[in-house]
């Protein structure tokens, strides 16, 4: 396929399936079980033996497991996003800050830095070195998808809508020293295979990748994570 077609496909994937994996060598598969709280009884009370159930992480149960994760609401991260096509590839750096409903993105590519700021339903966009700030208002239902679209992120919530037969593999693994849920599934218009690693402790995506057969199409990997609340100045609008 020609380069423009490949780039268009990649953009469509990132918009439709919001994240990032480069599979590294030496992945440690730990016990394929994860502790989950015992379910409450019909009247809302806890069962008498309110202990811990153990559930095997596999394609048939991974949606249940992902549903127990709680995502950290205030943090900052940096990512490396790579898009690959026949004969070449491009790479960009993404810095991401979140504090409750406030989200700031800084995307660096080809010596250009684009800044996206979301405060509630208000959207602001500006470029480093240029004057002027674009402002718009997002509907409450579209804030999350718009942020992910700008960032080129993949979100594991979409797995909940994937038909069970399209989930190819799932397990509980240690990825780069972080206990993670690993999921491999088919999705998107071209039936590409997506591979995700999700941190059990933070509910955040650690890495993700998309493959066309054995060929890597795109990858997103977290380079660093800070779970402290970002400074309010991060979410200020330039004068």
QUIFEN-V388729 format. One record per pair of residues at least 6 apart in sequence whose ideal C-beta (glycine too) atoms are under 6 Angstrom apart, sorted by the first residue. I is the first residue (numbers start at 0). GAP is how many residues later the second one is. Records with the same first field share a line. If there is no record, write none. Layout:
I = GAP ; GAP
This chain:
2 = 82
5 = 79
9 = 73 ; 208
12 = 175 ; 197
13 = 138
14 = 134
15 = 172
16 = 137 ; 141 ; 170 ; 171
17 = 130 ; 135 ; 136 ; 137
18 = 134 ; 135 ; 186 ; 189 ; 201
19 = 187 ; 188 ; 200 ; 201
20 = 174 ; 176 ; 186 ; 187 ; 188
21 = 197 ; 199
26 = 146
27 = 146
28 = 144
29 = 144
31 = 24 ; 25 ; 139 ; 140
32 = 21 ; 23
33 = 23 ; 31 ; 138
34 = 17
35 = 17 ; 19 ; 32
37 = 9 ; 12 ; 15
39 = 6
40 = 6
54 = 6
56 = 8 ; 113 ; 114 ; 115
57 = 112
58 = 108 ; 111
61 = 108 ; 121
62 = 97
64 = 116
68 = 134
69 = 133
70 = 132
71 = 130 ; 155
72 = 27
73 = 25 ; 155
74 = 23 ; 152
75 = 21 ; 150 ; 154
76 = 19 ; 145 ; 148
77 = 17 ; 145 ; 146
78 = 15 ; 141 ; 143
79 = 141 ; 143
80 = 11 ; 13 ; 71 ; 139
81 = 7 ; 9 ; 137
82 = 7 ; 135
83 = 132 ; 133
91 = 17
92 = 15
93 = 13
94 = 11
95 = 9
96 = 7 ; 133 ; 137
98 = 130 ; 131
100 = 19
101 = 17 ; 133
102 = 15 ; 44
103 = 13 ; 130 ; 131
104 = 11 ; 46
105 = 9
106 = 7
112 = 15
113 = 13
114 = 11
115 = 9 ; 34
116 = 7
117 = 29
120 = 16 ; 17 ; 19
122 = 13 ; 15
123 = 9 ; 11 ; 113
124 = 9
125 = 7
137 = 8
147 = 7
153 = 54
155 = 40 ; 42
158 = 24
161 = 23 ; 25
165 = 19 ; 20
166 = 18
167 = 16 ; 17
168 = 15
169 = 13
170 = 11
172 = 7 ; 9
174 = 22 ; 31
177 = 21 ; 28
178 = 21
179 = 17 ; 18 ; 19 ; 26
180 = 17
181 = 15
182 = 13
183 = 11
184 = 9
185 = 7
186 = 7
191 = 18 ; 20
192 = 18
193 = 16
194 = 14
195 = 12
196 = 9 ; 10
197 = 7
198 = 7
205 = 16
206 = 14
207 = 12
208 = 10
209 = 7 ; 8
